[in-house]
Amino acid sequence: MSRTPKEATIIILDVGKNTLAKSGANKSQTFFEQAKQCASKIIQRKIFSKPNDEIGLVLMGTDDTKNQLHEKLGGYDRICEKINLSMVNCTQLRTIENEISVSESTADWIDGLVVGLNFLKESAQAKKFASLKLVLISPLTSQIHSDDTDKIVDALNQMQVELNVINDNVKYVSSDEDDDFGRIYTQEYGIFSQSVNKTQQQAKNEEIITNIVCETNGVLCDIDSAELMLIHFQKKKSRAMPWNCPLTIGTKIKIFTSSYILVTEDKGLGSFKTEFVHKRREQQSSAEGVATEKIQENVAVPAITSEDVDMDTGEATNSIHATKYVTEYFKNDRPYEPDFDNLMKAYMYGTTVVPYDTTNVDYQSGEKCLSMIGFISKDLLFEEFLVGNGASIVTAQKGYDVSEAKLIALIQAMKNMNTYMLARRVYRNNSLPKIMVLIPNFRHKIPCLTMLETAYNEETVSFEFPSLRVKKFTPSTEQYQAIDNLIDSMDLMDAVDDGTGIREAFSLHRTLNPATQHIYRCLAKRAIDSNSPLLSVSEDLLELVDIPKKIKMNSKEYMDKVKEIFPLEVVEKQSEKWLKKFPKLNAEGATDENQPTNAESNIQQDENRVVLVEVGTVTPAEDFYTLLERGEKFATLCLQIQNVIYDLVINSMKIQTEKIFKAISIFRDEAKKMAPYKFNDWIKEFKTSLVGRGKVDFWKSVIDEEKLGLITSEESSLSTCTVEEAEQFYIIDFGVKISDSNEDNPPENIDDLFD
């Protein structure tokens, strides 16, 4: 398997005293500070996107001299080869952050360019690289000894080295050019600005470096733009792996094709792994305070000092905690040890267990294939029928010229007839078959098929909504015009104007995932300083998914107009109106004089067109009261509301306290009048279930605090419970065992939970 092509880069960083001048558009930082950040971001970007690339660092303007040409030939003073050419790593980041500072000297930038070129040549000659690059970061204000640069140009062209010059006095201009297909496109390139005051030496230096860049096809870049481009990390590029499978049409036509993933779901960084550093006792003195950190590709290793590791056993002590997963089995709330040898797989349909044998039930799709089912008109394919997590491009397999000719003819015919192809795809032997749609397309003048997955009938959900086209909601001409203006003002095609030209906002190739970018920055920050706090989300990341400033400004007027001609009114929900008729369900409470009559209840019921059959889990209190007013038997309703309360408290994932409180309150109030013993008997069993299942907090916060316990003889003449017994009832006795009776088992009918 071929290796990923590598790139060798030498960064030539100016650290002389001439870099202390203010730089950038805002003049808030010195050139040295910006240059240092730029060099650090180049390495950070490569760590995450191209971890196999190699980088070296040459400093010019240092107080000392340390380079190969000085040792061999002399001269080339104040230039230091700081970092040898090696794979990008976090040590390089820490070197730039902690060991590089502004000096009191200056150096000839041409000498620095020569040293960097020689350093690149000597370091890369024994290795194999796909490309070589020199990055010069300098304000170009220092004195030079000679302006003869012909040898430099010849060496750059002979070695095929790409030269990138980063300076703070570069502006961008654009020109229209023709490509090979006759299309006109706009190309931007950098030139030195002539609108700022310069010294004679600076102007001469800019003229020399411009000639070098032009003769070597190099690049001039402004330092602000460089930081803006480097601030976002790129995903590590991987070699495209094709899925080779013949496309069969009928029984006689076979086209050998390869499909490549075009769009897929980003999985982000991989799982974090931790390395422990084990030290022996005799090495403890030298190991104190030593930390190891490693960030390579998608592996992050936190710093662990010798204080965190027991030197005798090698186990983590304070800051590192091991996690152990334990699986326990229960049957009817009792510990149970299953016999795995006699178990078989099964499906659960509600409460029914349906066992099955994998050898007889699993669908066998056969060998991998991509076979045509038929053709459909493109007007019959709706976007809502497309599923899956990405798209693929289907081209002719390399080396099959006859298949390429067949595929080109097929694509051209489908394009002319406005048709799409439906095909059955089996990715590997006996994997689940999928119905794919193949759309004819031309990418960069190359004919291909875009392959997307479509849904099965079981995967579609049909919703029915009332029609909005009624007289009551018909918009006026003014309202139509206001919405049209708002849409026009929020057009994304020219929403970005950042000084580099007007372009589309949220384009596919420019929009990055802010969450992934933030993780990359946090990892890079921790790689430099493991004790630093985590970074907060920066403004530029928030702007990635925010409304562009231009759209905010352009749409403000039309937004206000829409608010004006589309006034919003607070509409009281019908259920809230209905609840107000039941004083016992209101939190504030009301007198029994306001209680609705049977006629009012029936009218309300007819208006809502609701026919209640039993008490449900959605509105149990309201259902109980309505059914009781309708004339249903109290004993039947008691059993229904008891089951509902049990479901809401015991079987529900989240306890809805207010709903349960209303249900228990109305049950208790009605039981006072008709049969207190039904409530008292039930509340005793309910208490036992709550205590046995560890829901003591619910008992205290609802039953005890709201005094929803036993109905006493003072509250109802039909009750035989005394006040002392009722007060004693609120006390939790943790010695109470869980009842083995059927009342503690979940009710069989739990369908109401899914209403």
Summary of the structure (lengths in Angstrom):
residues: 755
radius of gyration: 37.8
end to end distance: 56.7
largest distance: 115.0
contacts: 1985
relative contact order: 0.06
helix: 40%
strand: 21%
